[in-house]
Amino acid sequence: MTQSSVDVPAKGGFSFDLCKRNNMLIEKGLKAPSFLKTGTTIVGLIFKDGVILGADTRATEGPIVADKNCEKIHYMAPNIYCCGAGTAADTEAVTDMVSSQLRLHRYQTGRDSRVITALTLLKKHLFSYQGHVSAALVLGGVDITGPHLHTIYPHGSTDTLPFATMGSGSLAAMSVFEAKYKEGLTRDEGIKLVAEAICSGIFNDLGSGSNVDICVITKGNKEYLRNYMEPNPRTYVSSKGYSFTKKTEILRTKITPLMERVEITEVGEAMEE
Amino acid sequence: MGDSQYSFSLTTFSPSGKLVQIEHALTAVGSGQTSLGIKASNGVVIATEKKLPSILVDEASVQKIQHLTPNIGVVYSGMGPDFRVLVRKSRKQAEQYNRLYKEPIPVTQLVRETATVMQEFTQSGGVRPFGVSLLVAGYDDKGPQLYQVDPSGSYFSWKASAMGKNVSNAKTFLEKRYTEDMELDDAIHTAILTLKEGFEGEISSKNIEIGKIGADKVFRVLTPAEIDDYLAEVE
């Protein structure tokens, strides 16, 4: 009687059994799946009275601009907003779902939602999908415990910070924040700094562009400044106008209407529904 | 669930064609505290007695009138715990509808779904029917609406209705007093007078609860101070 050896799974932790196989496959010529670049600049900072969130408005499909003026700042609760970078469908679906859960929670408890609740619901969901839900978020809001700002990564880890940036333009924006951020900024100073950081992302990162959206959240109040700045306006017509140098001689003019002009008079009753 | 001795449905037909458990559930409702609702031309009001078992109970912690959505409210007669469960289920259904269709749930839809839940509990194994009747008040695109939902799962739209202990007196009073073109404030006064009809003891803002919704489509439970104002006007 042969004793078949049984493979006992390792107790806890990760199993690295497949690494050898993966290496062998790569040597054989298999291309490993690549990362998805998050073509966005999203930022947030805490100022004296609350939180300011900022985002660019370009949605990209590889090298193509899919939407020149999309909305990246999503509503979570009356006092909480969330900027999303990564796959647009993922950020929209995840923020929509958690916003719905928060609303139900508000009915049950009779209280305003807390930022940490939104944070925990988001990170639980993202972790359970092990990074396949490609949503990198900057979550900010003001609740009963004060102003809060968090970043959430696609795999489910979070950071709590006084100022944060995410997306492909995050390095450009972070350089602005690191140079100019200080505690106790006023509303106008904060907005100016956020706009500057987003512009830095817009002009220096190919994945970000178009306009700047800003959302200011304070205790009991929020202002969603859609298209706060439009540093890339579209110019349609040349201001100088067009002029033709050579004059063409007109020999004959004949105008043929393509369609008869028909007058419609309503007679009788309208169709029943 | 299948192997249990009680896995058959407890609501089985009697020889006379009735579901006895539902009849008993309606009796439970009939012995609950009186509640009523009136649909005015520009809003809906629902009200209930809030008789607490002892003066030691903190009356501010008891809320019999609940929100289901920002524009739909509900009150009950019967067993409080059953009401709690129904409110929770209804809120979840309203939120799921909102998420799917990105539209606030119409009052008729929410009533229908709540009634479906109540009916399921009359045709499932090992459960009993809910011992509550609900009065759902809402204001949506179709205007102000008032619905009553019974333990059997049947629902009706009412211009004015009452449930609970004092139902026959209250309904007679409402029949006499109701007019089609009543405004919301008149309706609130009528509601208070109807409650007063069968009230044991002194009526005050501490032992009744009133909820209203107007053309602003926001359902609100009145504060004790507001109830006092209305009571003073009625006197």
Interface residues (C-beta under 8 A of the other chain):
Chain A: D96 M97 S100 R103 L104 Y107 Q108
Chain B: H67 L68 R88 R91 K92 E95 N98 R99
